[in-house]
Amino acid sequence: MAYPMTSTAIEASIGNAANAYSTLCQRVQLPFSTNSVGMPARQYSGLLITKVAANSERPGLLATAGMHAREWAQPDACLSFAGKLLHAYKHNVAFVIPAFIDSTGATFGPITVAADRVKAIIENVSFFLLPLANPDGREFSMSAKVNSRWRKTRSPSATPGIPDTIGVDPNRNFDIAWDFDVYYSAAAVADPHLAASKQPAMENYIGPTPFSEAETKNIKWILDKNKVDFFIDLHSFSLKIMYPWSIETNQSANAAKNFRNGAFDHRRDGKLGNAYQEYFPAHSLTHHKLIAEKMRDAILVATGRNYGAVGGIAKLLSTATGSSSDYAFSRQFTIAGSRQIHSFAIEFGDIDDHFQPDPVTKYPRIEREVHAALITLLEYIAIWSGAIS
Amino acid sequence: MSDLAVIKIECDPSLSAQFKTIENLRLTGRPSRVAGTERLSFDAVADAAAQEQLRALGCAVTIVKTPEEYEENVRRAFDAISDTPMKFDGSD
């Protein structure tokens, strides 16, 4: 396959998958159309891969990529992953990530997942793949080299005529501590450790309201309408495998310290240390760490690259509000009857790969790393569900 | 040709408030914490003058890609953009 595909080619690929494997997957058109400057409204799709009955209690995974327009590699890698997985199941063969030879000549992999385990995955896990969460952003970033660093959506600006004010950072637009002025101290809001902004011209603009963007509404819709127990959001770059919280560092000792408790409004500092840390149930934290380490280990085997930074997002990066992975995780606390969603975010590749890794010398490694992370997570979910031991 | 290099900036976070005054410096993405400390590492693209200003502030600046290398990186990615979808027939 050719990398990088346009948004149109990615949408067509989803349709091709649904046609080629009609008994294994279906194209799911998302309900909210984009509203982007200079572009027609666009409806776009995800791919639901499963042999699980609709009313089954089997677990579900939602994987999203391409939320940030300029991050070109992960959407293509997700689709090639889907292709390999579906092919392996249909032909009753192993899923194989081919060996990788690095620039020093060292060989890593291959990784082989036996056919019976592929069968267990497809027949016991509902896998909803949204390979391109921000199609208009990607189209704009591919429209000219000068636009290649575009990150946000392309929704109209409140101040037309200033190009940088177009769009919203979708990964700050989810409804989790969205209005950071409420949650953090004034000093923390002014501090560079808080990577979210109310200035439309900034790359991390949170938007005028939570879920102001069709792109984030669609992800909420998927979470509302599907049984999702695991969520992973694929980004680039910095070789990090992370889990919530992004709004603060984690602690498991004091359940009262949580984002729903107004007693801590205006008191969060966004810093390391224990002045304020967000509550993360201990058993769940252990589980997240275990899964993240499994993905790290699989990537190391696949390509020899060490995604050594594993942990809570706010411990590894600066703090930020409104992120997809925090939102997915937070639903268990805010929506009555909501399932617990195990939530992850991975930053694939490094600064040398940058946002548009070279198709020949860089992309093949990242593609293998995406495949290693996803097959490891799916295999884990199948084990967790009791389908394989 | 663009004269922007891909750089990594490391400095005391308090200095980053002055980044907005530096022309031709574009931060790219969210800062990382440096080895579990409050120090931050920023990824950016910047021209030579912006890099000098960063150093004058007291920041450590590492060039990851020269302007030529970055330009070539972006050019190769753009040249490969494809309108051809995956077929999902086993040939992809």
HADDOCK unambig.tbl for C-alpha pairs under 7 A between the chains (distance, minus, plus):
assign (segid A and resid 1 and name CA) (segid B and resid 86 and name CA) 6.24 0.50 0.50
assign (segid A and resid 1 and name CA) (segid B and resid 92 and name CA) 4.74 0.50 0.50
assign (segid A and resid 2 and name CA) (segid B and resid 82 and name CA) 6.20 0.50 0.50
assign (segid A and resid 3 and name CA) (segid B and resid 80 and name CA) 6.59 0.50 0.50
assign (segid A and resid 3 and name CA) (segid B and resid 81 and name CA) 6.61 0.50 0.50
assign (segid A and resid 3 and name CA) (segid B and resid 82 and name CA) 6.74 0.50 0.50
assign (segid A and resid 4 and name CA) (segid B and resid 80 and name CA) 6.40 0.50 0.50
assign (segid A and resid 4 and name CA) (segid B and resid 81 and name CA) 5.04 0.50 0.50
assign (segid A and resid 4 and name CA) (segid B and resid 82 and name CA) 6.09 0.50 0.50
assign (segid A and resid 5 and name CA) (segid B and resid 81 and name CA) 5.77 0.50 0.50
assign (segid A and resid 5 and name CA) (segid B and resid 82 and name CA) 4.77 0.50 0.50
assign (segid A and resid 5 and name CA) (segid B and resid 83 and name CA) 5.98 0.50 0.50
assign (segid A and resid 6 and name CA) (segid B and resid 81 and name CA) 6.62 0.50 0.50
assign (segid A and resid 6 and name CA) (segid B and resid 82 and name CA) 6.04 0.50 0.50
assign (segid A and resid 6 and name CA) (segid B and resid 83 and name CA) 5.61 0.50 0.50
assign (segid A and resid 8 and name CA) (segid B and resid 83 and name CA) 6.98 0.50 0.50
assign (segid A and resid 9 and name CA) (segid B and resid 83 and name CA) 5.15 0.50 0.50
assign (segid A and resid 9 and name CA) (segid B and resid 84 and name CA) 5.67 0.50 0.50
assign (segid A and resid 9 and name CA) (segid B and resid 85 and name CA) 4.41 0.50 0.50
assign (segid A and resid 10 and name CA) (segid B and resid 85 and name CA) 6.14 0.50 0.50
assign (segid A and resid 12 and name CA) (segid B and resid 85 and name CA) 5.79 0.50 0.50
assign (segid A and resid 13 and name CA) (segid B and resid 85 and name CA) 4.84 0.50 0.50
assign (segid A and resid 13 and name CA) (segid B and resid 86 and name CA) 4.95 0.50 0.50
assign (segid A and resid 13 and name CA) (segid B and resid 87 and name CA) 6.60 0.50 0.50
assign (segid A and resid 16 and name CA) (segid B and resid 87 and name CA) 5.84 0.50 0.50
assign (segid A and resid 16 and name CA) (segid B and resid 88 and name CA) 6.34 0.50 0.50
assign (segid A and resid 17 and name CA) (segid B and resid 88 and name CA) 5.52 0.50 0.50
assign (segid A and resid 20 and name CA) (segid B and resid 88 and name CA) 6.25 0.50 0.50
assign (segid A and resid 20 and name CA) (segid B and resid 89 and name CA) 6.68 0.50 0.50
assign (segid A and resid 83 and name CA) (segid B and resid 88 and name CA) 5.76 0.50 0.50
assign (segid A and resid 87 and name CA) (segid B and resid 90 and name CA) 6.59 0.50 0.50
assign (segid A and resid 192 and name CA) (segid B and resid 13 and name CA) 6.27 0.50 0.50
assign (segid A and resid 192 and name CA) (segid B and resid 16 and name CA) 6.90 0.50 0.50
assign (segid A and resid 195 and name CA) (segid B and resid 30 and name CA) 6.31 0.50 0.50
assign (segid A and resid 272 and name CA) (segid B and resid 38 and name CA) 6.94 0.50 0.50
assign (segid A and resid 315 and name CA) (segid B and resid 36 and name CA) 6.72 0.50 0.50
assign (segid A and resid 316 and name CA) (segid B and resid 32 and name CA) 6.03 0.50 0.50
assign (segid A and resid 316 and name CA) (segid B and resid 33 and name CA) 5.51 0.50 0.50
assign (segid A and resid 316 and name CA) (segid B and resid 36 and name CA) 6.91 0.50 0.50
assign (segid A and resid 317 and name CA) (segid B and resid 30 and name CA) 6.98 0.50 0.50
assign (segid A and resid 317 and name CA) (segid B and resid 31 and name CA) 5.97 0.50 0.50
assign (segid A and resid 317 and name CA) (segid B and resid 32 and name CA) 4.08 0.50 0.50
assign (segid A and resid 317 and name CA) (segid B and resid 33 and name CA) 5.23 0.50 0.50
assign (segid A and resid 318 and name CA) (segid B and resid 30 and name CA) 6.75 0.50 0.50
assign (segid A and resid 318 and name CA) (segid B and resid 31 and name CA) 5.70 0.50 0.50
assign (segid A and resid 318 and name CA) (segid B and resid 32 and name CA) 5.80 0.50 0.50
assign (segid A and resid 318 and name CA) (segid B and resid 33 and name CA) 6.31 0.50 0.50
assign (segid A and resid 352 and name CA) (segid B and resid 64 and name CA) 6.43 0.50 0.50
assign (segid A and resid 356 and name CA) (segid B and resid 74 and name CA) 6.73 0.50 0.50
assign (segid A and resid 356 and name CA) (segid B and resid 77 and name CA) 6.14 0.50 0.50
assign (segid A and resid 358 and name CA) (segid B and resid 73 and name CA) 6.06 0.50 0.50
assign (segid A and resid 358 and name CA) (segid B and resid 76 and name CA) 6.40 0.50 0.50
assign (segid A and resid 358 and name CA) (segid B and resid 77 and name CA) 5.86 0.50 0.50
assign (segid A and resid 359 and name CA) (segid B and resid 77 and name CA) 6.28 0.50 0.50
